[in-house]
Amino acid sequence: MRCKSIVLALVLAALSAAFLSPGTPSRSEGQPALRIGLLLPFSGDLALFGPPLQNAANLAAKHVNEHGGVLGGDVQIVVGDSATSPEVGVQEALRLITQEGVSVIVGELASGVSLAVAENATVPNGVLQVSPASTSPALTSVVDNDLLFRTCLSDAAQGKVLGDLAWELGYQAASTLYLNNPYGQGLSDMFAARFTELGGQVLAAVPHEQDQASYLPQLEQATASDPDVLAAISYPQDAITYLNEAIGNDLIDEFLFVDGTKSQGIIDAVGADHLNGMYGVAPAAAESAAGDAFDAAYEAEYGAPPPLPYAKETYDAVVLAAFAAEAVGSTDSGEIRNALRRLANPPGEPAGLADGGIGHALDLIRATQDIDYRGASGMVDFDGKGDVTSGAIEIWRIEEGQIVTVRIEPVAYAGAPLSTAGIGSGVVAPGHNATVPLEALDVPSPGLGAFTIDIAYDPTVVSPLSYVADPGALFDSLTCNLGFEQDGSNPDVVRCGGFRASAGATGDLSLADITFGGIGASGSESPLALNVVELADTLGQAIPITTEYGTITVGALGDANGDGQASMVDAMLVAQCVVGLIDCGSIDQNMADVNCSGGVSMVDAMLVAQYVVGLIPEFSCGSP
C-alpha cells in the first residue's frame, strides 16, 4: 500500500504542477472555428424558403459573434443547396461534412430529404443534424444514434389541428391529395386519424408524385365519392397544377391547406376569386417576447419580417448549436449533441433574446452555468427523440387574395406514463456502467403525486450501482433506493416503488439518475433490458441511446482514450484537457466525467488515479 501511496502522490503532484503551470493556454486555444452547415432548398419545389431561412441563420451567427463567438472565434455558416431532392441533399451534406468540415448541419426542410441525409450522411459520419422544418412523424422513430433533432413541431400536431379545423368548419366527409413522401403521407395519416376520431369520414387518401404535367387521374380518384372538402397536402408548384385542374374540370371547389401549400404564389396562380374564404394550418412560433424580439431584429437587419415559416426555428437551431459548442469547449459533433438538452431544457437559468439577450446567455455558459433557452420559436425543449415538446399551430385564412392569421393555438405533447419506465435494448459489458435518467414530462396541475416506476432488466447480469434523486424534483418522501424488489409475476422486471413528490410540481421534471453495472464473466456482455432498438459495441466507448426518458450512456467509466479500461494514461489526459495542454475534443469527455458533474475537471483526474492505484474500489455517478 505504501508503494501505491507514493505512486499516487507523484501523480497528484504532476497533476497539480500542470494545473498551476504559468502560461497555460486557455482551453479554447487551438480549437477550429465552429462551422455550421446550412442545408436548405435554394432550387426545386421549396426554393422560396431558402433565402429567408438563410437570413435567419446568418442573424443567429451575427448575434453570437457580436458577443465573442464560440471558442474565441466567429461562428461560420457554410451553405448547401439541397434542390429539394433527397439525392442532391445527401451529396451536399457529404460535401459539407467531408470538404467543408462542418460540425453540425442545420437542415433540411423536406422530411424526405432530412431522412435521406440522416441515413446516408450525418449518422454514418457521426454528425449532428438539426432540422428547422422537417415535420414528418417518421423522424421520431428513425434509428439515428441520437444525432437527428428538430426545432419544429412534428406533424402529429399539425395533422390533429387540421382535423379539428375541418370538423369545426362543418365538413362531414373529406379526401386528401398528398405528396408521396414522408411529409405528405405522415400529415395525411394524422389528419385522417383525428378527423375520423371526431366523427368525420375520410373517403380517399390519394398520393401523388412531384412535377407531373397533370394530376387529373389522382383528382378523379380523390373526388369520386363527392367529399365536402379536399385537403391539399403538397408543395406549391404541384398544388398550383392540380387546384387549377380541380376547379377547371368542376371536380371540387372546397379546399383545406397546410404549411406546404401556404403560399401567396398559389393564390396568384389559381386566382383569389377561387380561394377566398379557404382555411389552412401551419406550424407557428408561439407568441412570446422572444419571438417579438426576433421579428424586430430580422426586420432591422433585412428590411421586412420573414415572409415564410420556420425562420425562427432556423435561428434557434443555429443559436443552440453555438451555445452547446461553447459549453463543452469543443467543435466535436458528439460533444455538441450531448449538451443540447442541458442547455435547451429546464432546469437552468432562463436565457434568450427576451431573457437578457444572447450575450447574457453566453456569459452564463462561460461561467459553467446551465441555462434554459427560451427560443424565438418557443421553449425548444427536446424530448428523448430529439423532438420539441411544445409549440404552436397557426390557423390561417385567405381573405381578399391575402393570407391572414385567424388564431395561434398552443400545442404541447403529453409525457410518457410513469408506470412503465422500461428503457431500450442493448448490452452492458461487465465492469461497464449505464446511467438511466428518469424524467417526467409535461406533468399537469395539480402536480406529481405518488407513483411507481418499473424498470425492466435482468438482475442476474445487471446490478444497480447508485440511485441519485434530483433535488429539482421536490421530493418530500423517497423510499426508492438500491433496495429494488423483483416482481414475482415477471422475473425480468424489478420494481422501484414508493416515489412521492411534492404536490404542485408541474412541467418537465428530472426525477433521478440510476446507474447500473454489468456483472458476469470477464469478456462477456450482459443484456440490459432497455426499450430502444439497438446498441453498438460498449467496450471502451460512450454510446448514448435515446429514450423517451432521457439518454442512457453506456461505456467504461473513466476511459478517456477509448482503449477499454481506466488507467493512469486516462488520468493524465483528463488533467491535460482541463488545463488546456490538449484539445478536450480528443478525449471521450462523457466517460472521463466519472463523478457525473456535467463536465471534466481535476476531480475526475484524481478519482481515476485513486482507482488505478487501488485507493478506491470503484467510482460511479455521485462519487465526491
C-alpha positions in Angstrom: 0.0 0.0 0.0 2.9 2.4 0.8 4.2 2.0 -2.8 0.7 2.8 -4.2 0.5 5.9 -2.0 3.9 7.1 -3.3 2.7 6.5 -6.9 -0.5 8.4 -6.2 1.4 11.3 -4.6 3.7 11.5 -7.6 0.7 11.5 -10.0 -1.2 14.1 -8.0 1.9 16.3 -7.8 2.3 16.1 -11.5 -1.3 17.0 -12.0 -1.0 19.9 -9.6 2.1 21.1 -11.3 0.3 21.1 -14.6 -2.6 22.9 -13.2 -0.5 25.6 -11.6 1.9 26.0 -14.5 2.1 29.7 -15.6 1.4 30.5 -19.2 -1.0 27.6 -19.7 -3.1 28.3 -22.9 -6.8 28.7 -22.5 -9.0 25.7 -23.2 -10.3 27.2 -26.4 -6.9 28.0 -27.9 -6.2 25.9 -31.0 -9.8 25.0 -31.5 -11.1 25.4 -35.0 -13.9 27.9 -35.6 -17.3 26.4 -35.3 -18.6 25.8 -38.8 -22.3 25.1 -39.2 -23.6 23.6 -42.5 -26.9 25.2 -43.6 -28.6 22.7 -45.9 -31.6 24.4 -47.5 -33.5 24.3 -50.8 -32.5 27.2 -53.0 -33.8 25.4 -56.1 -36.6 22.9 -56.6 -40.1 23.0 -55.2 -39.2 24.6 -51.9 -36.7 27.2 -53.3 -38.7 30.1 -51.9 -37.8 29.0 -48.3 -34.0 29.1 -48.8 -33.2 32.8 -48.8 -35.3 33.9 -45.7 -34.1 30.9 -43.7 -30.5 31.6 -44.6 -31.1 35.2 -43.4 -32.3 33.8 -40.1 -29.2 31.6 -39.7 -26.9 34.5 -40.6 -28.7 36.6 -38.0 -28.2 33.9 -35.3 -24.4 33.7 -36.2 -24.2 37.5 -36.1 -25.8 37.7 -32.6 -23.4 35.1 -31.3 -20.3 36.6 -32.9 -21.2 40.1 -31.6 -20.6 38.6 -28.1 -17.3 36.8 -28.6 -18.4 34.0 -30.9 -17.6 30.4 -29.9 -14.2 29.2 -28.6 -12.7 32.6 -29.3 -13.7 32.6 -33.0 -16.6 33.6 -35.2 -19.3 31.1 -36.0 -19.2 30.4 -39.7 -22.3 29.4 -41.8 -21.5 27.2 -44.8 -24.4 26.9 -47.2 -25.5 23.9 -49.3 -28.4 23.7 -51.8 -30.5 20.5 -51.5 -32.6 21.4 -54.5 -35.5 19.8 -52.6 -34.1 16.5 -53.7 -33.0 13.5 -51.4 -30.2 12.6 -53.8 -28.8 16.1 -54.1 -29.3 16.7 -50.4 -27.2 13.7 -49.5 -24.4 14.8 -51.9 -24.4 18.3 -50.4 -24.5 17.0 -46.8 -21.4 14.8 -47.6 -19.7 17.8 -49.1 -20.4 19.9 -46.1 -19.1 17.2 -43.8 -16.0 15.9 -45.7 -14.9 19.0 -47.6 -16.1 21.9 -45.5 -15.5 20.3 -42.1 -18.8 21.4 -40.5 -19.6 20.2 -37.0 -23.4 20.5 -37.3 -25.8 20.5 -40.2 -28.9 22.7 -39.8 -31.4 21.4 -42.3 -33.1 20.2 -44.3 -36.7 21.4 -44.8 -38.4 18.5 -46.7 -38.8 15.5 -44.4 -37.8 13.1 -47.2 -34.6 14.9 -47.7 -33.8 15.1 -44.0 -34.4 11.4 -43.6 -32.1 10.6 -46.6 -29.4 12.9 -45.2 -29.6 11.3 -41.8 -29.4 7.7 -43.1 -26.7 8.3 -45.7 -24.6 11.3 -44.5 -24.9 12.6 -41.0 -25.5 9.5 -38.9 -22.8 7.4 -40.6 -20.3 10.2 -40.1 -21.4 10.9 -36.5 -22.5 14.5 -37.3 -25.4 16.2 -35.5 -28.3 17.3 -37.7 -31.0 19.8 -36.5 -33.9 20.3 -38.9 -35.9 23.6 -38.5 -38.8 22.4 -40.7 -39.0 18.6 -41.3 -42.3 17.8 -39.7 -42.9 14.2 -40.6 -43.7 11.8 -37.7 -41.2 9.4 -39.4 -38.3 11.4 -38.0 -39.3 10.5 -34.5 -38.7 6.7 -35.0 -35.7 6.7 -37.3 -32.6 5.0 -35.9 -30.2 8.0 -35.6 -27.9 7.4 -32.7 -29.4 10.5 -31.1 -28.0 12.7 -33.9 -31.2 13.9 -35.5 -33.1 16.7 -33.7 -35.6 19.3 -34.9 -36.8 22.7 -33.6 -40.2 22.4 -35.3 -43.2 20.5 -34.2 -44.0 17.1 -35.6 -47.0 16.8 -37.9 -48.6 14.7 -35.2 -49.6 18.2 -34.0 -50.4 19.9 -37.4 -52.4 16.9 -38.6 -54.5 16.9 -35.4 -55.3 20.6 -35.6 -56.2 20.2 -39.3 -58.6 17.5 -38.4 -60.1 19.7 -35.6 -60.4 22.6 -38.1 -62.2 20.5 -40.7 -64.7 19.4 -38.2 -65.1 22.9 -36.8 -65.9 24.2 -40.3 -68.7 21.7 -40.6 -67.2 19.3 -43.1 -68.5 15.7 -42.7 -66.6 14.0 -45.4 -63.1 14.7 -46.7 -60.4 13.4 -49.0 -56.7 14.1 -49.1 -54.4 14.5 -52.1 -50.9 14.3 -50.7 -47.3 14.3 -51.9 -46.0 10.8 -51.9 -43.1 11.3 -49.4 -42.8 11.0 -45.6 -44.0 14.6 -45.1 -47.2 14.2 -47.2 -48.1 10.7 -46.0 -47.5 11.5 -42.4 -49.6 14.6 -42.4 -52.4 12.9 -44.4 -52.4 10.0 -41.9 -52.5 12.3 -38.9 -55.3 14.3 -40.3 -57.4 11.2 -41.2 -56.9 9.8 -37.7 -58.1 12.9 -36.0 -61.0 13.7 -38.4 -62.3 10.1 -38.1 -62.0 10.2 -34.3 -64.2 13.3 -34.3 -66.9 11.6 -36.4 -65.9 12.6 -39.9 -65.3 10.3 -42.9 -62.1 10.2 -45.0 -63.4 9.0 -48.3 -60.0 8.7 -50.1 -56.3 9.4 -49.4 -54.5 9.7 -52.7 -50.8 10.0 -53.1 -49.1 11.9 -56.0 -45.6 12.3 -57.3 -43.8 15.5 -57.8 -43.5 17.6 -61.0 -46.3 15.9 -63.0 -47.8 17.7 -66.0 -51.3 16.7 -64.9 -52.9 15.3 -61.8 -56.3 14.6 -63.3 -56.3 10.8 -62.5 -55.5 11.4 -58.9 -58.0 14.2 -58.6 -60.8 12.0 -60.1 -59.9 9.2 -57.6 -59.9 11.6 -54.6 -63.3 13.2 -55.6 -65.1 10.1 -56.8 -67.2 9.8 -53.7 -68.0 13.5 -53.6 -66.2 14.7 -50.5 -67.1 18.1 -48.9 -63.5 19.2 -48.9 -60.1 18.2 -50.4 -57.1 18.6 -48.2 -54.2 19.8 -50.4 -51.0 18.4 -48.8 -48.3 19.1 -51.3 -45.7 21.6 -52.3 -46.7 24.8 -54.1 -45.9 24.0 -57.7 -47.7 20.7 -57.7 -50.7 22.2 -55.9 -51.0 25.0 -58.5 -51.3 22.4 -61.2 -54.0 20.2 -59.5 -56.0 23.1 -58.0 -56.4 24.6 -61.4 -57.4 21.2 -62.8 -59.9 20.6 -60.0 -61.6 23.9 -60.5 -61.4 23.9 -64.3 -62.9 20.4 -64.5 -65.6 21.2 -61.9 -64.4 18.3 -59.7 -64.3 20.2 -56.3 -64.0 23.8 -55.2 -63.6 23.5 -51.4 -60.0 23.1 -50.1 -58.0 22.9 -46.9 -54.4 23.8 -46.9 -51.3 23.1 -44.8 -47.8 24.6 -44.4 -46.6 23.2 -47.7 -49.5 24.9 -49.5 -49.4 28.1 -47.5 -48.2 30.2 -50.5 -49.1 33.5 -52.0 -47.8 32.1 -55.3 -50.7 29.5 -55.2 -53.3 32.3 -54.7 -51.8 34.4 -57.5 -51.6 31.4 -59.9 -55.1 29.9 -59.1 -56.9 33.1 -58.5 -58.1 34.8 -55.4 -61.8 34.5 -56.5 -61.5 30.8 -56.3 -59.7 30.6 -53.0 -61.0 33.4 -50.8 -62.5 32.0 -47.6 -60.4 28.9 -47.7 -58.6 27.9 -44.5 -55.3 26.2 -43.7 -52.9 25.4 -40.9 -49.2 25.6 -40.4 -46.7 25.3 -37.6 -46.1 28.7 -36.0 -43.8 30.2 -33.4 -45.6 30.5 -30.1 -46.4 34.1 -29.3 -43.7 35.3 -26.9 -41.4 38.3 -26.1 -38.5 36.3 -27.6 -40.5 35.9 -30.9 -41.2 39.6 -31.0 -37.6 40.4 -30.4 -36.6 38.1 -33.2 -39.1 39.7 -35.6 -37.8 43.2 -34.7 -34.1 42.1 -35.2 -34.9 40.4 -38.5 -36.8 43.4 -39.9 -34.0 45.7 -38.7 -31.4 43.6 -40.5 -33.3 42.8 -43.7 -35.9 45.5 -44.1 -39.0 43.3 -43.7 -40.3 40.5 -41.4 -39.6 36.9 -42.5 -42.1 36.1 -45.3 -42.3 32.3 -44.7 -42.5 29.9 -41.7 -39.5 28.3 -40.0 -37.2 31.3 -39.8 -37.4 31.4 -36.0 -36.8 27.6 -35.9 -33.7 28.1 -38.0 -32.4 30.9 -35.8 -32.9 28.7 -32.7 -31.1 25.7 -34.3 -28.0 27.8 -35.0 -28.0 29.5 -31.6 -28.3 26.3 -29.7 -25.5 24.6 -31.7 -23.3 27.5 -30.9 -24.2 27.5 -27.2 -23.6 23.8 -26.9 -20.1 24.1 -28.6 -19.2 26.9 -26.2 -20.5 24.9 -23.2 -18.4 21.8 -23.9 -15.4 23.8 -25.2 -15.2 21.8 -28.4 -16.4 21.6 -32.0 -16.8 17.8 -31.8 -20.3 17.0 -33.1 -20.9 14.3 -30.4 -20.0 16.7 -27.6 -22.2 19.4 -29.0 -25.1 16.9 -29.2 -24.5 15.8 -25.6 -25.0 19.4 -24.3 -28.1 20.3 -26.3 -30.8 19.1 -23.9 -28.9 20.5 -20.9 -29.0 24.0 -22.4 -32.4 23.8 -24.1 -34.4 22.2 -21.4 -35.1 23.1 -17.7 -33.8 23.3 -15.1 -31.5 26.2 -15.7 -31.3 30.0 -15.8 -33.9 31.3 -18.3 -31.9 32.8 -21.2 -32.6 34.0 -24.7 -33.5 37.1 -26.8 -36.0 38.3 -24.2 -34.2 37.0 -21.1 -31.1 39.1 -21.1 -30.1 38.6 -24.7 -27.7 36.3 -26.4 -24.7 37.9 -24.7 -26.2 37.2 -21.3 -26.8 33.6 -22.2 -23.1 33.2 -23.4 -21.9 34.8 -20.2 -23.8 32.2 -18.1 -22.5 29.4 -20.3 -18.9 30.6 -19.9 -19.4 30.7 -16.1 -20.4 27.0 -16.4 -24.0 27.6 -15.5 -26.8 25.6 -17.1 -29.4 27.6 -19.0 -33.0 27.0 -20.0 -33.0 28.5 -23.5 -36.2 30.5 -24.4 -36.2 30.5 -28.2 -37.5 32.7 -30.8 -39.9 29.9 -31.9 -40.9 28.9 -28.3 -39.5 26.9 -25.4 -37.4 24.5 -27.6 -37.4 21.7 -25.0 -36.2 18.4 -26.6 -37.5 15.0 -25.6 -35.5 11.8 -25.8 -36.2 11.5 -29.5 -34.9 15.0 -30.4 -38.4 16.4 -30.9 -39.6 19.6 -29.3 -42.3 19.0 -26.7 -44.3 22.2 -27.3 -45.0 24.8 -29.9 -47.9 26.3 -31.7 -50.1 25.8 -34.9 -51.4 28.7 -36.9 -54.9 28.6 -38.3 -55.0 31.0 -41.4 -57.5 32.1 -44.0 -57.3 33.6 -47.5 -59.1 37.0 -47.5 -59.1 39.3 -50.5 -56.3 37.4 -52.0 -54.0 37.5 -48.9 -53.1 35.1 -46.2 -54.2 36.3 -42.8 -53.8 34.7 -39.4 -57.1 33.7 -37.7 -55.5 32.4 -34.5 -52.5 30.7 -33.0 -53.1 27.5 -31.0 -50.5 26.4 -28.4 -49.7 22.7 -28.6 -47.9 20.5 -26.0 -47.2 16.8 -26.1 -48.2 14.7 -23.1 -45.3 12.9 -21.4 -45.0 9.1 -21.3 -46.7 7.4 -18.4 -44.5 6.9 -15.4 -45.9 3.5 -14.6 -43.8 1.8 -17.2 -40.2 3.1 -17.4 -38.7 0.4 -19.5 -35.8 1.8 -21.5 -34.2 0.3 -24.6 -32.4 -2.7 -25.8 -28.7 -3.2 -25.6 -25.8 -4.6 -23.7 -23.6 -3.6 -20.8 -20.3 -5.3 -20.5 -19.0 -6.5 -17.1 -17.3 -3.6 -15.4 -19.1 -1.0 -17.5 -21.9 1.2 -16.5 -25.2 2.5 -17.8 -26.8 5.6 -16.3 -30.5 6.0 -16.8 -32.0 9.5 -16.3 -35.7 9.3 -15.3 -37.8 12.2 -16.3 -41.5 13.2 -16.1 -42.6 15.3 -19.0 -45.4 17.9 -19.0 -46.7 17.0 -15.5 -50.1 18.7 -15.4 -51.7 20.6 -12.5 -52.1 19.8 -9.6 -48.7 18.3 -9.9 -46.9 15.0 -9.4 -48.2 12.7 -6.7 -47.4 9.2 -5.7 -46.1 6.9 -8.4 -44.2 3.7 -9.1 -41.6 3.0 -11.7 -41.0 -0.5 -13.1 -37.6 -0.9 -14.7 -37.1 -3.9 -16.9 -33.7 -5.6 -16.6 -32.2 -8.9 -15.8 -30.9 -8.8 -12.2 -28.7 -11.8 -12.7 -26.4 -9.9 -15.2 -27.0 -6.2 -14.4 -26.7 -4.7 -10.9 -27.9 -1.3 -9.8 -24.9 0.7 -8.5 -26.3 4.0 -7.4 -29.5 6.0 -7.2 -29.3 9.8 -7.1 -32.5 11.8 -6.7 -32.7 15.1 -8.4 -33.4 17.8 -5.8 -35.2 19.7 -8.5 -38.0 17.1 -8.4 -39.0 18.5 -5.0 -39.3 15.1 -3.3 -40.8 15.2 0.1 -40.6 11.4 0.6 -38.4 8.9 -1.2 -38.3 5.3 -0.2 -36.8 4.0 -3.5 -33.1 3.3 -3.1 -30.9 0.4 -4.2 -33.3 -2.0 -2.4 -35.2 -2.9 -5.6 -37.8 -5.6 -5.3 -38.2 -8.2 -8.0 -41.7 -8.5 -9.5 -42.8 -12.1 -8.7 -45.1 -12.2 -11.7 -42.4 -11.1 -14.2 -38.8 -12.2 -13.4 -37.4 -9.6 -15.9 -38.9 -6.6 -14.1 -37.6 -5.1 -11.0 -39.8 -2.6 -9.2 -38.7 0.6 -7.7 -41.7 1.7 -5.7 -42.8 4.3 -3.2 -41.9 7.5 -5.0 -43.8 10.6 -3.9 -43.1 14.2 -4.9 -44.4 17.4 -3.5 -47.8 18.4 -4.8 -47.6 21.3 -7.2 -44.5 20.2 -9.0 -45.6 20.6 -12.7 -44.0 20.8 -16.1 -40.9 18.8 -17.1 -39.3 17.2 -14.0 -36.0 15.5 -13.8 -36.6 12.8 -11.2 -33.4 10.8 -10.7 -30.4 9.0 -12.2 -30.0 5.3 -11.7 -26.6 3.8 -12.6 -26.3 0.1 -13.5 -23.2 -2.0 -13.8 -22.7 -5.1 -15.9 -21.8 -8.3 -14.0 -20.8 -11.8 -15.2 -17.8 -13.5 -16.7 -15.0 -11.3 -17.9 -15.2 -10.6 -21.7 -18.9 -11.4 -21.8 -21.7 -8.9 -22.5 -24.8 -8.7 -20.3 -28.2 -7.6 -21.6 -29.8 -4.6 -20.1 -33.5 -4.6 -21.0 -33.9 -1.2 -22.4 -36.5 -0.4 -25.0 -34.6 1.1 -27.9 -33.8 -1.0 -30.9 -30.0 -1.2 -31.0 -26.8 -0.5 -29.2 -23.3 -0.7 -30.7 -20.2 -2.1 -29.0 -19.9 -0.9 -25.5 -16.3 -1.8 -24.8 -14.4 1.4 -24.1 -16.9 3.6 -25.8 -19.5 6.1 -24.7 -22.7 5.1 -26.5 -25.6 7.5 -25.9 -29.0 5.8 -26.6 -32.1 8.0 -27.0 -35.1 7.0 -24.9 -38.3 8.8 -24.1 -37.0 9.2 -20.6 -33.6 10.7 -21.5 -30.3 9.4 -22.6 -28.5 6.3 -21.4 -24.8 6.4 -21.7 -23.0 3.0 -21.8 -19.3 2.7 -21.7 -16.2 2.2 -19.4 -16.4 5.0 -16.9 -13.0 6.7 -16.6 -11.8 5.5 -20.0 -10.9 8.8 -21.7 -8.9 7.4 -24.6 -11.3 4.6 -25.6 -8.9 1.7 -25.0 -11.4 -0.2 -22.9 -10.1 0.5 -19.4 -9.4 3.3 -17.0 -5.7 3.8 -16.5 -3.1 6.4 -15.4 -2.9 7.5 -19.0 -6.6 8.5 -18.8 -5.9 10.5 -15.6 -3.2 12.4 -17.3 -5.2 13.0 -20.4 -8.1 14.5 -18.3 -5.7 16.7 -16.4 -4.1 17.9 -19.7 -7.5 18.7 -21.1 -8.6 20.6 -18.1 -5.5 22.9 -18.1 -5.6 23.3 -21.9 -2.5 21.3 -22.9 -4.5 19.2 -25.2 -7.7 19.6 -27.2 -10.6 18.2 -25.0 -12.3 17.1 -28.2 -9.6 14.4 -28.5 -10.8 12.5 -25.4 -14.2 11.0 -24.5 -15.4 13.6 -22.1 -18.6 11.7 -21.3 -16.6 8.7 -20.0 -14.0 11.0 -18.4 -16.6 12.7 -16.3 -16.5 10.0 -13.6 -18.4 11.9 -11.0 -21.2 12.9 -13.5 -20.8 16.6 -12.8 -21.6 17.6 -16.3 -18.0 18.3 -17.4 -14.4 17.1 -16.9 -12.4 18.5 -14.1 -9.3 17.9 -12.0 -11.5 16.0 -9.6 -12.2 13.4 -12.3 -8.4 13.0 -13.0 -7.7 12.4 -9.3 -10.6 9.9 -8.9 -9.2 7.9 -11.9 -5.7 8.0 -10.4 -7.0 6.8 -7.0 -9.0 4.0 -8.6 -5.9 2.8 -10.7 -3.6 2.6 -7.6 -6.3 0.9 -5.6 -7.2 3.6 -3.0 -10.9 3.4 -4.0 -12.6 0.3 -5.3 -14.8 1.9 -7.9 -16.4 5.1 -8.9 -19.8 6.0 -10.3 -22.1 9.0 -10.6 -22.2 10.6 -7.2 -18.6 10.0 -6.3 -17.2 13.0 -4.5 
